[in-house]
Amino acid sequence: ELDSDLQIIAGAQHLLAFLTMDPARNLGGTTLHQFMPNVADKVRFKELLAPSANDDAVEDHKQNRLPGALHVTLKGSNDQLVKVEIYYAFFQSVDGQSRLLVGLREFTDNQVLQPL
């Protein structure tokens, strides 16, 4: 779960395990795009999920916060690169704050081998 500044809300142990990082680490307050080594991925992620205040479409975006997905590369422990598909959905928390529910799936564009 991310807040309106795209910061991770809680410890995110599943993300730590996914990126094979120290499970004792607390990612609360860390932005997800900090794990993206590719500048183009960071820019696209921020554009899709947090439009700037100068963007004319901001009000439209706030009204039409549709779920979506995008492909990015994340960097885990030992500088390993993992291609992922990020699924996201906007919602309001019980205290009325804008939140973002994010799911990750390892992504490969290789075809699955079929048994002979």
VEXDREN-2710 file (C-alpha; in Angstrom, 1 decimal):
% VEXDREN-2710
k/r/px/py/pz
1/GLU/0.0/0.0/0.0
2/LEU/1.3/3.4/-1.0
3/ASP/0.2/6.9/0.2
4/SER/-0.5/9.9/-2.1
5/ASP/3.3/10.6/-2.2
6/LEU/3.9/7.1/-3.4
7/GLN/5.6/6.1/-0.2
8/ILE/5.2/2.6/1.3
9/ILE/2.8/2.7/4.2
10/ALA/4.1/-0.2/6.3
11/GLY/7.1/-2.5/6.6
12/ALA/6.4/-4.4/3.3
13/GLN/7.8/-7.7/4.2
14/HIS/6.5/-9.3/1.0
15/LEU/8.3/-6.8/-1.1
16/LEU/11.5/-7.5/0.9
17/ALA/11.1/-11.2/0.3
18/PHE/10.4/-10.7/-3.4
19/LEU/13.6/-8.6/-3.8
20/THR/15.5/-11.0/-1.5
21/MET/16.4/-8.2/0.9
22/ASP/16.9/-8.3/4.7
23/PRO/13.5/-9.1/6.2
24/ALA/14.3/-7.0/9.3
25/ARG/14.4/-3.9/7.2
26/ASN/11.4/-1.5/7.4
27/LEU/10.4/0.0/4.1
28/GLY/7.8/2.3/5.6
29/GLY/8.3/5.8/4.1
30/THR/10.4/4.6/1.2
31/THR/9.1/5.3/-2.3
32/LEU/8.7/2.3/-4.6
33/HIS/10.4/4.0/-7.4
34/GLN/13.7/4.1/-5.4
35/PHE/14.0/0.4/-6.4
36/MET/13.8/1.3/-10.1
37/PRO/17.3/1.7/-11.7
38/ASN/15.9/2.8/-15.0
39/VAL/15.1/6.5/-15.2
40/ALA/12.4/6.0/-17.8
41/ASP/10.6/3.5/-15.5
42/LYS/10.7/6.0/-12.6
43/VAL/9.3/8.8/-14.8
44/ARG/6.5/6.6/-16.3
45/PHE/5.6/5.3/-12.8
46/LYS/5.4/8.8/-11.3
47/GLU/3.4/10.2/-14.3
48/LEU/0.8/7.4/-14.2
49/LEU/0.4/7.3/-10.4
50/ALA/1.1/10.9/-9.2
51/PRO/0.4/13.5/-11.8
52/SER/2.1/16.9/-11.1
53/ALA/0.0/19.7/-9.7
54/ASN/0.7/21.7/-12.9
55/ASP/-0.9/19.0/-15.1
56/ASP/-4.2/20.2/-16.5
57/ALA/-5.6/16.6/-16.3
58/VAL/-5.0/16.4/-12.5
59/GLU/-8.7/17.0/-11.5
60/ASP/-9.8/14.6/-14.3
61/HIS/-7.3/12.0/-13.0
62/LYS/-8.5/12.3/-9.4
63/GLN/-12.1/11.8/-10.5
64/ASN/-11.2/8.8/-12.8
65/ARG/-8.6/6.9/-10.9
66/LEU/-8.8/3.7/-12.8
67/PRO/-6.8/0.6/-11.9
68/GLY/-3.9/-0.2/-14.3
69/ALA/-0.7/-2.0/-14.9
70/LEU/2.8/-1.2/-16.1
71/HIS/6.1/-3.0/-16.7
72/VAL/9.2/-1.9/-14.9
73/THR/12.5/-3.3/-13.7
74/LEU/13.3/-3.4/-10.0
75/LYS/16.7/-3.7/-8.4
76/GLY/17.0/-6.1/-5.4
77/SER/19.8/-7.4/-3.3
78/ASN/23.2/-7.8/-4.8
79/ASP/22.0/-5.5/-7.6
80/GLN/19.9/-8.2/-9.2
81/LEU/17.4/-6.9/-11.7
82/VAL/13.9/-8.2/-11.7
83/LYS/11.4/-7.4/-14.5
84/VAL/8.0/-7.0/-12.9
85/GLU/4.5/-6.1/-13.9
86/ILE/3.0/-3.6/-11.4
87/TYR/-0.8/-3.7/-10.9
88/TYR/-2.3/-0.8/-9.1
89/ALA/-5.7/0.4/-7.9
90/PHE/-6.6/3.7/-6.2
91/PHE/-8.8/3.8/-3.1
92/GLN/-9.6/6.0/-0.1
93/SER/-8.6/4.7/3.4
94/VAL/-11.1/4.8/6.3
95/ASP/-9.6/8.2/7.3
96/GLY/-10.3/9.6/3.9
97/GLN/-6.7/9.6/2.6
98/SER/-5.9/8.7/-1.0
99/ARG/-4.1/5.4/-1.1
100/LEU/-2.8/3.1/-3.8
101/LEU/-2.9/-0.7/-3.6
102/VAL/0.0/-2.2/-5.5
103/GLY/0.7/-5.8/-6.5
104/LEU/3.8/-7.1/-8.2
105/ARG/4.3/-10.1/-10.5
106/GLU/7.6/-11.2/-12.0
107/PHE/7.4/-10.7/-15.7
108/THR/9.2/-12.4/-18.5
109/ASP/8.6/-12.0/-22.2
110/ASN/10.0/-15.4/-22.9
111/GLN/7.6/-18.0/-24.2
112/VAL/6.9/-20.9/-21.8
113/LEU/8.4/-24.1/-23.0
114/GLN/6.0/-26.8/-23.9
115/PRO/6.7/-30.5/-22.9
116/LEU/7.7/-32.7/-25.8
END
